[in-house]
Amino acid sequence: MDKKSIRQNISSELQAMDRMTYEQFSYLIGNVLVETDDWKSSGTIGLTVSRFPEVDTWQLIRTGWEQGKRIVVPKCIPETKGMSFRRISAFTQLESSFFGLFEPIESQTEEISKDEIDLLIVPGLVYSRKGYRTGFGGGYYDRFLTDYHGKTVSLAFSRQLAEHVPVEEHDIPVEKIITEKGLIDCNNVN
């Protein structure tokens, strides 16, 4: 199957998830993440602001704030297909942008450089246990990850795991994936 059909299949499967399952699985995934050494030892954490049916990150942003962590969220730059991460300290510093994404309002947030981000939560639609992912088609994270040196984790529902994910030369796998069934260390998968 090509990336487009894989995206469509998983998208419709996720859209069909009922709210109770979505909330419960997001809660379980978030609990595992905040107990990892990667989370605990990170001062600055980069993540996207989720939209259903992505694993809920709103709860993780709140937890990060409560724990005194610096939370940074991406701002897409469509002209270059690049991203910058900006620190938010309140949800009111977000605005709805193109594609319906929630992004930081530039005048109310400061840009944080890539090398200051200790842990990056990398979004995607489909994952292999080796950490390769099929994203939403923009390639923003693939470009960002090329010279990123911090830790990477993806949050996914177990139904987003696939035996095979098409891998291209420029694809960079994440180090760990957390599902409602637990943590997968992608570096130790045969």
C-alpha positions in Angstrom: 0.0 0.0 0.0 1.2 3.5 -0.7 1.4 6.3 1.8 -1.9 7.9 0.6 -4.0 4.7 1.1 -2.3 4.0 4.5 -3.1 7.5 5.6 -6.8 7.2 4.5 -7.3 3.8 6.2 -5.8 4.8 9.5 -7.6 8.2 9.4 -11.0 6.6 9.0 -10.2 4.0 11.7 -9.2 6.8 14.1 -12.2 9.0 13.3 -14.5 6.0 14.2 -13.1 5.8 17.7 -15.6 6.7 20.4 -15.0 9.5 22.8 -14.6 7.3 25.9 -12.0 5.1 24.3 -10.2 8.1 22.9 -10.1 9.8 26.4 -9.1 6.7 28.2 -6.3 5.7 25.8 -5.0 9.3 25.7 -5.0 9.3 29.5 -3.0 6.0 29.7 -0.5 7.1 27.1 0.0 10.5 28.9 0.6 8.7 32.2 3.3 6.5 30.7 5.0 9.5 29.0 5.2 11.6 32.2 6.8 8.7 34.1 9.6 8.2 31.6 13.2 9.4 32.3 13.0 11.3 29.0 10.1 13.4 30.3 11.4 13.8 33.8 14.9 14.9 32.8 13.7 17.4 30.1 13.4 21.1 30.9 12.1 22.1 27.5 9.5 19.9 25.7 8.3 20.4 22.1 4.9 19.1 21.1 2.0 19.9 18.8 -1.4 21.0 20.2 -3.5 17.9 19.3 -6.8 17.8 17.5 -9.1 14.7 17.7 -8.3 11.9 16.8 -4.6 12.6 17.6 -3.5 11.5 21.1 -4.5 14.3 23.4 -1.6 16.6 24.2 -3.6 19.4 26.0 -3.4 17.3 29.3 0.4 16.9 28.8 0.9 20.7 28.2 -1.0 21.4 31.5 1.1 18.7 33.3 4.3 20.3 31.9 3.3 23.7 33.1 2.5 22.4 36.6 5.9 20.7 36.7 7.7 24.0 35.7 8.7 22.7 32.3 9.1 25.0 29.3 6.5 24.0 26.7 7.2 24.9 23.1 4.8 24.3 20.2 5.5 24.5 16.5 4.6 27.4 14.1 4.7 26.2 10.5 6.3 28.3 7.8 4.5 27.3 4.6 6.8 29.2 2.3 9.8 27.1 3.3 7.9 24.1 4.7 9.9 24.8 7.9 8.9 25.1 11.5 10.0 27.2 14.5 9.1 26.3 18.0 7.7 29.0 20.3 7.2 28.9 24.1 3.6 29.1 25.4 2.6 29.6 29.0 -1.2 29.8 28.4 -3.7 28.4 25.8 -4.8 31.9 25.0 -1.4 32.4 23.3 -2.6 30.0 20.5 -4.6 30.8 17.4 -6.2 28.6 14.8 -4.1 28.7 11.6 -4.2 27.0 8.2 -5.3 23.3 8.3 -7.1 24.1 11.5 -3.9 23.7 13.5 -3.5 25.5 16.8 -0.3 27.6 16.6 1.5 30.1 18.8 0.7 33.8 18.3 4.0 35.3 17.4 3.5 38.6 19.1 2.8 36.8 22.4 5.5 34.1 22.4 9.2 33.8 22.0 11.0 31.5 19.6 13.1 28.8 21.2 16.1 27.4 19.3 16.1 23.8 18.2 19.1 22.9 20.3 17.3 24.0 23.5 14.5 21.4 23.0 15.4 18.4 25.2 12.4 16.2 24.2 10.4 16.4 21.0 7.0 14.6 20.8 6.8 13.8 17.1 3.3 13.5 15.6 2.3 11.0 12.8 -0.5 8.8 11.5 1.1 5.4 11.1 4.2 3.9 12.8 6.4 0.9 12.5 7.9 -0.6 15.7 11.3 0.5 14.4 10.1 4.1 14.8 9.5 5.0 11.2 6.4 7.0 10.6 4.1 8.3 8.0 3.0 11.8 8.8 0.3 14.0 7.4 2.1 14.7 4.2 3.7 18.0 4.8 7.2 16.8 5.6 7.6 19.5 8.2 8.9 17.2 10.9 11.2 15.2 8.5 13.0 18.5 7.7 13.1 19.6 11.3 14.6 16.3 12.5 17.5 16.3 10.1 19.7 18.2 12.5 17.8 17.8 15.8 19.9 16.2 18.5 17.4 15.8 21.4 15.2 12.9 22.4 12.2 11.9 20.3 9.0 10.1 21.3 5.8 9.5 19.4 2.4 9.1 21.0 0.0 6.7 19.2 -2.9 4.5 19.6 -1.9 0.8 19.1 -4.2 0.7 16.0 -1.7 3.2 14.4 1.1 0.6 14.5 1.7 -1.2 11.2 3.9 -4.1 10.2 5.3 -2.1 7.4 5.6 1.7 6.8 7.1 2.9 3.5 10.5 4.3 4.3 12.3 6.9 2.2 15.9 7.9 2.3 15.3 11.1 4.3 13.1 9.5 6.9 14.4 9.6 10.5 12.9 7.2 13.0 11.8 8.2 16.5 13.5 6.6 19.5 10.3 5.5 21.3 6.6 5.1 20.7 4.1 5.1 23.6 0.7 3.5 23.0 -2.1 2.6 25.5 -0.4 -0.8 25.8 2.9 0.6 26.9 6.3 1.9 25.7 8.2 0.6 22.6 11.9 1.2 22.5 12.4 1.4 18.7 16.2 0.9 19.0 15.6 -2.6 20.4 13.1 -3.9 17.9 14.2 -6.7 15.7 
